[in-house]
Amino acid sequence: MNIHEYQAKQILVQHGINVPDGAIAYTPAEAKRVAQQISSRGPWMLKAQIQAGARNDGYFLGHSAGQKGGVRKITQISNISYEAAQMLNNTLVTEQTGTQGRLVSKVYVETFKSVKRFFYVGMVINSAVPAVTILVSDVINQDMLKVPSEFLERILHIDLAYGETITDKQIVKILDFLSLDKKHLDSFSDFFSKLHRTFLELDAQMIEINPAGVMKNHEIIALDAKINFDDNALFRHPEIARMQDDYEEDPRVLRALRYGFQYQEYEGNVGCIVNGDDLALECMDIVKSKGLSTACSLNIRGGVDKDSIAEGIKIIMTNPRVEGILINILGGFLRCNLIADGILAATQEVGLNMPLIVRLEGTNKEEAQTILRQSNLPIVFADDTDDAVKKLQISMEEND
Amino acid sequence: MSILVNKNTRVLIQGITGTQASFHVKRSQDDGTNIVAGVSPNYERAEYLDVPVYKTVREAVSGNAVDASVLFVPARFVKSAAREAVEAEIPLIVSITHGVPVHDMLEIKAMLKGSKTMMIGPNTPGIITPNEARLGIFPENINQKGCIGIVSRASTLTYEAVLETNKAGLGQSTVVGLGDDLIVGTDYPQIIEHFCNDDETKAIVLVGKPDNLYEQMAAEYYAKLKNKKPIIAFIAGEEMPLMPTMGYAVDIITHGLSTVRNKKEIMQKSGMIVVDRTSEIHTQLEKIFRK
C-alpha cells in the first residue's frame, strides 16, 4: 500500500526525522491560508499530492493547468492560490503515472528549505540477500531513473540483515561515499537509525527520500518522502491502513478487491478471467501473439463461493471496453463447478452479448462442463490456453 | 526415488483442524500420504481425521517421529508455527498460507540459518511426489508418477507444467512449489541440486515469475553446475506492459534486470532450454527423450 507524501512526512516527524513545515490544502484559498500560517515571507513549495514520483518533470493535461510541473517553488504569497488552482482538479502525468495520469485532489504547501547538499536515500526489502538494503547516492530526483542502466556505481548499498542495526563504520562509509566530512557522523547516524527503526516498526517495504538535504547545522531533512507498506502486515497497523486513499484506486479494482480478487486494466478489448496471476500473464502473452490485446484480467482465488465469482465475472462483463471474454481456469483449490455456477449467475443478471470461451481443467471439470452445456448459453469450450485464444479470435471476428 | 518427500515421509500438520487443512489433509490421506499427527492449540479432543492431535509441536514430536510438517496456520501465526517446527528440529516445513508479512519472513530466514530445518514456501501449493506424498494443496488428480522434476515459483502454471509432462508421457518424480512471495524459505538452486542427485529424475521443468532475481540466481547456479540434467524453463509475462512503481529503489536493487526478456536471456545463456509457451514444454521433452 502506498501513501501520499504529506502522510509519509507526518510519519517521519512522529519518528523524529526533520521535514519542512507544511500542511495539506484542498482549495486554492486553503492553500494560501496554509502558506501564511507556516511562513510569513516564503518562499514556499507547492506540491501536487498523487501517489507517483517524478512530479517535478510531469505535466498537466488541459490548458487551464499551465505549462509547469507538479512541484513548484513560489516566492510571492499572491501567487499561491493561482498556482494551486492550476493543479487542483487537473490531471498530472509523470513517467510513473502512465499516460492517463492522476487527478490531483489536494496540494501540499510547505516552507522552502535551502540546504548545502542534496542526496538520495532508499530503503527497501532486498529478497536476494535477504536483508533491508539502504541505498545512498549523490544522484537525485528523476536522474535516478538512468542509474540502473548507466551509473550503478554511483549508488552505495548497505545490507542490514534481520536483527542488525546500522553501525558507525557503515555511517562513515556513507559519508566517504558522499564526500562529506566526519562532522556529520552524529546527524547521519541519528537519521539512518531513525529511518531504519521506522521501516521495521511499520512493516515498510520501501522508503525513499528523494532528495534528502544536509542543512547548515549538519542535520538531515527529508525534502520528499515515499513509503510503501506491506499489505500483508496492515493488520498490525490499523492507523496506516486508515491512510489508504480510495481516490487513488480504480473503482473496479476496489470492487474486485471486496470479493478478494485481483483486477487489472490494460488498453485492449479482451477480458480474461483466470485463477493465478501467472496464468493471467501467459494469457496476455498468447492473446498478444494472436494480434489481440487484453482489456482487463480478473484473478480469482480459491476458497470463495459462487456468488463472489459471479460478482467478479460481472465486473469483466460490464467493462465497456471488453468485446470478448476468456475464462481460463486450472482448478486445484478452486473447484471448476463453482466457476460454472458463477458464470450462470452472472449471465442471468447481465446477459451475454459477446463471445465467451471457457477452458476448465482440474478439480470437478466434468461436473462444470455439464452445468454449462445444460445452460444452452452460447459458450465455446477450449482444451488449453492456445486453443482458447484461437477460438476467441475467430468468434470475435465473426461478431464484428 | 523422488526428492524431499516419499511414501515413508512421516508428516505432521500444524493447524490441522482448520477448514482448508481438513479438506486437504483428507485428500492427502486418500492419496496415500503418511500423516502421523496434527497440532491445534485449541482443540480439546485427542484425535482428528484419525490422527492424534496435540497442542504444541513439541508434544507432537515427543510421541511421534516426524520428517516433515505442513503449516496450514493463518498468515499472522506462520512465524510462531515455523519457530516451533525449527525448535523441534523437523527437517522440512512446507508453509501453504499466503499473506505472510515480509518482515516475518526476514525473521524466519534468520531462524532457518544454521538450523536443521529446510522451509518450502510460504504461499506455495506445496510438494507432491505422485502416489506417495502430497504435502499441501496440489490437485493430485492431475499428477502421474514419472521422471520429470518440476520446480516452480508460479502457482497455476505449475499445474500447466504437470499436464505438459503427462502429455509427453513422462509424468513427474516430484513437484516442488517454491512459493510466490518476495522472500521464500528455499529457492531454485537447492531444489535443482536435489533433482540432479535423484536417479529417478531425468529432466527438470522450471516455471518462473517476472519479478525479483530468483531466476537469474538459478541461471547463475546452473551455468556452473557439473553433471547437470536438462532444464526446460518457462516464464510468462513478456507482453505485460511495464507497470509504474512508486520510486526507484526497487529498480535499483534488481539493477533494472527483473524483466521477463532479461530472465529468458540469462537462462538461455546458462544452458537451460527456454520456451515461450507452456504448451512447448511437452514438445521439448519429447525431443530430449527421443534421442
Contacts between the chains, C-beta under 8 A, distances in Angstrom:
chain1	res1	chain2	res2	distance
A	2	B	246	5.3
A	51	B	246	6.2
A	52	B	244	6.4
A	52	B	246	6.1
A	53	B	246	5.9
A	53	B	247	5.4
A	53	B	248	7.4
A	95	B	244	7.4
A	96	B	244	4.3
A	96	B	245	7.1
A	96	B	246	6.5
A	97	B	244	6.2
A	98	B	244	5.6
A	122	B	247	7.1
A	122	B	248	6.9
A	122	B	249	3.4
A	122	B	252	6.4
A	123	B	249	7.2
A	124	B	249	4.2
A	124	B	250	6.1
A	124	B	252	7.8
A	124	B	253	5.7
A	125	B	102	5.5
A	125	B	103	7.9
A	125	B	106	7.4
A	125	B	182	6.2
A	125	B	183	7.3
A	126	B	253	5.0
A	127	B	182	4.9
A	127	B	183	4.9
A	127	B	212	5.4
A	127	B	213	7.5
A	127	B	214	7.7
A	128	B	212	7.4
A	128	B	213	5.1
A	128	B	217	6.9
A	128	B	253	7.3
A	130	B	105	7.5
A	130	B	106	6.0
A	130	B	109	5.5
A	130	B	183	5.1
A	131	B	106	7.5
A	132	B	106	7.5
A	133	B	253	5.7
A	135	B	249	5.9
A	135	B	252	5.6
A	135	B	253	7.4
A	144	B	248	4.3
A	144	B	252	7.7
A	145	B	248	6.6
A	147	B	248	7.1
A	147	B	252	6.4
A	148	B	248	7.9
A	148	B	251	5.2
A	148	B	252	5.9
A	148	B	254	7.9
A	148	B	255	5.5
A	148	B	256	3.3
A	148	B	257	7.9
A	149	B	256	5.9
A	152	B	252	7.9
A	152	B	255	6.4
A	155	B	252	5.9
A	157	B	253	7.5
A	161	B	106	8.0
A	161	B	110	6.9
A	162	B	106	4.5
A	162	B	107	5.4
A	162	B	109	6.8
A	162	B	110	4.0
A	163	B	110	6.3
A	200	B	103	6.8
A	203	B	101	5.8
A	203	B	102	7.6
A	203	B	103	5.2
A	205	B	102	6.3
A	205	B	182	7.8
A	206	B	246	7.5
A	206	B	247	6.2
A	206	B	249	5.2
A	206	B	250	6.4
A	208	B	246	7.9
A	208	B	247	4.0
A	208	B	248	6.9
A	208	B	249	5.2
A	210	B	247	7.0
A	210	B	248	7.3
A	226	B	246	5.5
A	226	B	247	4.7
A	228	B	246	6.1
A	228	B	247	7.5
A	230	B	101	5.5
A	230	B	102	5.0
A	230	B	103	6.8
A	232	B	75	6.3
A	232	B	99	4.5
A	232	B	100	6.3
A	232	B	101	4.7
A	232	B	102	6.9
A	233	B	101	3.7
A	233	B	102	7.4
A	233	B	103	6.5
A	233	B	104	7.7
A	235	B	76	6.4
A	236	B	101	7.4
A	266	B	241	6.3
A	267	B	241	7.7
A	274	B	156	7.2
A	275	B	156	5.6
A	276	B	154	7.2
A	276	B	155	4.5
A	276	B	156	2.9
A	276	B	157	6.8
A	277	B	155	7.6
A	277	B	180	7.9
A	278	B	154	3.9
A	278	B	155	5.9
A	278	B	156	5.9
A	278	B	157	4.5
A	278	B	180	7.6
A	278	B	207	7.6
A	278	B	209	6.3
A	278	B	236	5.5
A	278	B	237	7.7
A	279	B	155	7.9
A	279	B	156	4.2
A	279	B	157	6.0
A	279	B	160	7.5
A	279	B	236	7.7
A	281	B	210	6.8
A	281	B	236	3.7
A	281	B	237	3.8
A	281	B	240	5.8
A	282	B	157	6.3
A	282	B	160	7.7
A	282	B	236	3.8
A	282	B	237	7.7
A	282	B	277	7.4
A	282	B	278	6.3
A	284	B	236	7.9
A	284	B	237	7.3
A	284	B	239	5.2
A	284	B	240	5.9
A	285	B	236	5.9
A	285	B	237	6.9
A	285	B	238	5.5
A	285	B	239	4.8
A	285	B	276	7.6
A	285	B	277	7.6
A	286	B	277	7.0
A	287	B	239	7.8
A	288	B	239	4.0
A	289	B	239	7.8
A	302	B	137	7.9
A	303	B	20	6.6
A	330	B	156	4.9
A	330	B	159	4.6
A	330	B	160	6.2
A	331	B	139	6.8
A	332	B	125	6.4
A	332	B	137	6.1
A	332	B	138	6.4
A	332	B	139	3.8
A	332	B	156	7.7
A	332	B	159	6.1
A	333	B	20	8.0
A	333	B	125	7.7
A	333	B	137	5.2
A	333	B	139	7.8
A	361	B	142	7.7
A	361	B	159	7.5
A	361	B	163	7.0
A	362	B	139	4.9
A	362	B	141	7.6
A	362	B	142	6.2
A	362	B	159	6.4
A	363	B	139	5.4
A	363	B	141	7.0
A	384	B	279	6.2
A	385	B	160	7.8
A	385	B	278	7.4
A	385	B	279	7.3
A	386	B	277	6.9
A	386	B	279	5.2
